[in-house]
Amino acid sequence: MNRLVSKYFFELVLLYGDATKENGLRTESEASIFFEIERDYANHCRLSIVLPEQPWIALLKLNCIEGDEPAANPNLYGMKVIAGGCI
């Protein structure tokens, strides 16, 4: 889609807490290593985060890098809800 993109990485974002309370929501995140475009990797990407004992939602975000800078075009980012619940 963009010949300027040189790398990408994943970010796991956890949103949790009580949205009905003032300052009741919190976030945690974990990021992967940078992956170079058109290079094969032997290992799978694994991200982990400790789940809280309150309602939560997990989102997976894909971030693209152009050269050494974050991509300028918002179409080169993506985020999807991957799980939610309460322990």
N, C-alpha and C positions, 0 to 999 in steps of 0.2 A: 504494500500500500504506500509506503514511503521509503525511498532509497536512502534517506538520511538516518533512519533508525539503525543504530549499531548494536544496541543491547536492550534487554528487558529484564524486569524482575517482578516477583510476586510479593504481595503484602497481605497478610491476614489481619483483619480488623475486627475486634470484638467490642460490641456496644452493649452495655448492660446497666441495670439499675431501674429506678422508678421515674418515668417521665412526668408523673403527676406532681412530683416534689421539686422545689427549686434546687438547682444544682444536683438533681438526682441521677443524672446520666453520667456514665464514665466510659472511657475508651482505653483499650490496650491494643498494641499492634506488634507484629513480628514480621520482619522482611527477609526475603531470600537473598542469596548471592546474585550477582549480575550474570545473566546468560547472554553470550554473544550470538548474534543472528547467524544462521546457517552453520552452526557448529553442533556436532552431536555430543551428548553428555551421557556417560555411563550410569550416573546416579539419578534417581528420581528426586524431585524437589519435595521436601517434607518440612512443614511449618507446624509448630505446636504452641499452644497457649493454655494456661490453667483456666478452667471454667469456674465462674463464680457461683455462689449458692443463691442466686437471684435471677430473674428473667434476663436472658441474653439473646443476642443475634450475632452470627458470624458472617462476615463478608470477605470475599476474595477479590483483590484488586490487582490488575495487570498494569504496570507502568512501563512506558517505553523511554529510551534514552537516545538522543540524537547527539552523536559525538560524545561529549562529556557533560551535556546539559539535559535536564528534563525536556521531553518533547514539547514543542510549542502548540501543536494541534490537539485539542481536546478529544478528537476521534481516536487518538493513539493511546487512550486509557480506557479501561473497562472495569466495572465492578458488578459483582453478582452475590446475592444472598445465597449462602451455601448450607446454613443450618441455623436452628434456633431452639430454645428450650429453657428449662430450668432444672437444676440438679436437686 
